[in-house]
Amino acid sequence: MALAAPACPTHRSALTTAHVGCLLAAFAQGHNDSAEAHRRALERLSEVTPAQTELQESLVLLAGARADILAALDVLEQHGHGGVVHLCRRIIAEPLCVFEGTQRWGVCAWSGRAVNRLLTVNVGGSEIALDDKFSRFVMSLWSASHFELVESSRPEYEDEPDLMQAEPADLVACYVAAFAEVQECLALTVCQLDAL
């Protein structure tokens, strides 16, 4: 059984737009450390401001959302879907993945079905061909796993101040949607497997 496309929302991320916005602001301010490093630094502070409290809460929720994803992958592995889980874990671990959609025939590595629209995922130097219907899930998984890296390495738009004013809300919505997509898809798939 391949990953199910979410038909209805079955799980909502505890990460809200406000939490992701808080995280993006911290990462975009040049803090290119990991979320874990931010959390440890905040724990060492003797006096915590409301902004630091919000960041701490956001980091805890981020860690929880990622732990939920890993737990769902563990359930999939227990149900015999090691190939799906292996690729998902590689995407989570690999900071550089290349995704390329093509209109050609091939066999999906997850479903084993012949399809005429493929998503080629290049992760760690190896290419995996997937049915294009998994594109949103796979790219959302990478985005949810690496948004600190993306935001801490994103160039500033000093010459275009209007871009920086419009972008954060769009980015926040994108990351919130990525987490929701991954969590909903995994939750629905786990529910379907449990029903077997």
NORZI-V873516 format. One record per residue. N is the residue number from 1. D_FIRST is the distance of its C-alpha to the first C-alpha in whole Angstrom. Layout:
n: <N & N>
d_first: <D_FIRST & D_FIRST>
This chain:
n: <1 & 2 & 3 & 4 & 5 & 6 & 7 & 8 & 9 & 10 & 11 & 12 & 13 & 14 & 15 & 16 & 17 & 18 & 19 & 20 & 21 & 22 & 23 & 24 & 25 & 26 & 27 & 28 & 29 & 30 & 31 & 32 & 33 & 34 & 35 & 36 & 37 & 38 & 39 & 40 & 41 & 42 & 43 & 44 & 45 & 46 & 47 & 48 & 49 & 50 & 51 & 52 & 53 & 54 & 55 & 56 & 57 & 58 & 59 & 60 & 61 & 62 & 63 & 64 & 65 & 66 & 67 & 68 & 69 & 70 & 71 & 72 & 73 & 74 & 75 & 76 & 77 & 78 & 79 & 80 & 81 & 82 & 83 & 84 & 85 & 86 & 87 & 88 & 89 & 90 & 91 & 92 & 93 & 94 & 95 & 96 & 97 & 98 & 99 & 100 & 101 & 102 & 103 & 104 & 105 & 106 & 107 & 108 & 109 & 110 & 111 & 112 & 113 & 114 & 115 & 116 & 117 & 118 & 119 & 120 & 121 & 122 & 123 & 124 & 125 & 126 & 127 & 128 & 129 & 130 & 131 & 132 & 133 & 134 & 135 & 136 & 137 & 138 & 139 & 140 & 141 & 142 & 143 & 144 & 145 & 146 & 147 & 148 & 149 & 150 & 151 & 152 & 153 & 154 & 155 & 156 & 157 & 158 & 159 & 160 & 161 & 162 & 163 & 164 & 165 & 166 & 167 & 168 & 169 & 170 & 171 & 172 & 173 & 174 & 175 & 176 & 177 & 178 & 179 & 180 & 181 & 182 & 183 & 184 & 185 & 186 & 187 & 188 & 189 & 190 & 191 & 192 & 193 & 194 & 195 & 196>
d_first: <0 & 4 & 7 & 8 & 12 & 14 & 16 & 19 & 20 & 19 & 20 & 23 & 24 & 28 & 29 & 31 & 33 & 36 & 34 & 32 & 36 & 38 & 35 & 36 & 39 & 40 & 38 & 39 & 43 & 42 & 41 & 38 & 38 & 34 & 34 & 34 & 38 & 39 & 38 & 40 & 43 & 43 & 43 & 46 & 48 & 51 & 51 & 48 & 48 & 46 & 44 & 44 & 42 & 40 & 39 & 38 & 36 & 34 & 34 & 33 & 30 & 29 & 28 & 27 & 24 & 23 & 23 & 21 & 18 & 19 & 18 & 15 & 14 & 15 & 13 & 10 & 12 & 13 & 10 & 9 & 8 & 11 & 11 & 10 & 12 & 15 & 15 & 15 & 18 & 20 & 20 & 21 & 24 & 25 & 28 & 27 & 24 & 25 & 23 & 24 & 22 & 23 & 24 & 23 & 21 & 18 & 15 & 12 & 12 & 8 & 7 & 10 & 11 & 15 & 16 & 19 & 19 & 18 & 18 & 20 & 20 & 23 & 23 & 25 & 26 & 23 & 21 & 18 & 17 & 14 & 13 & 16 & 14 & 13 & 17 & 18 & 16 & 16 & 20 & 20 & 19 & 22 & 24 & 24 & 24 & 27 & 29 & 32 & 32 & 32 & 35 & 37 & 37 & 38 & 41 & 44 & 45 & 48 & 50 & 47 & 48 & 46 & 43 & 43 & 44 & 41 & 38 & 37 & 36 & 34 & 33 & 32 & 30 & 28 & 27 & 27 & 24 & 22 & 22 & 21 & 19 & 17 & 18 & 17 & 13 & 13 & 14 & 12 & 9 & 11 & 12 & 10 & 8 & 12 & 13 & 11>
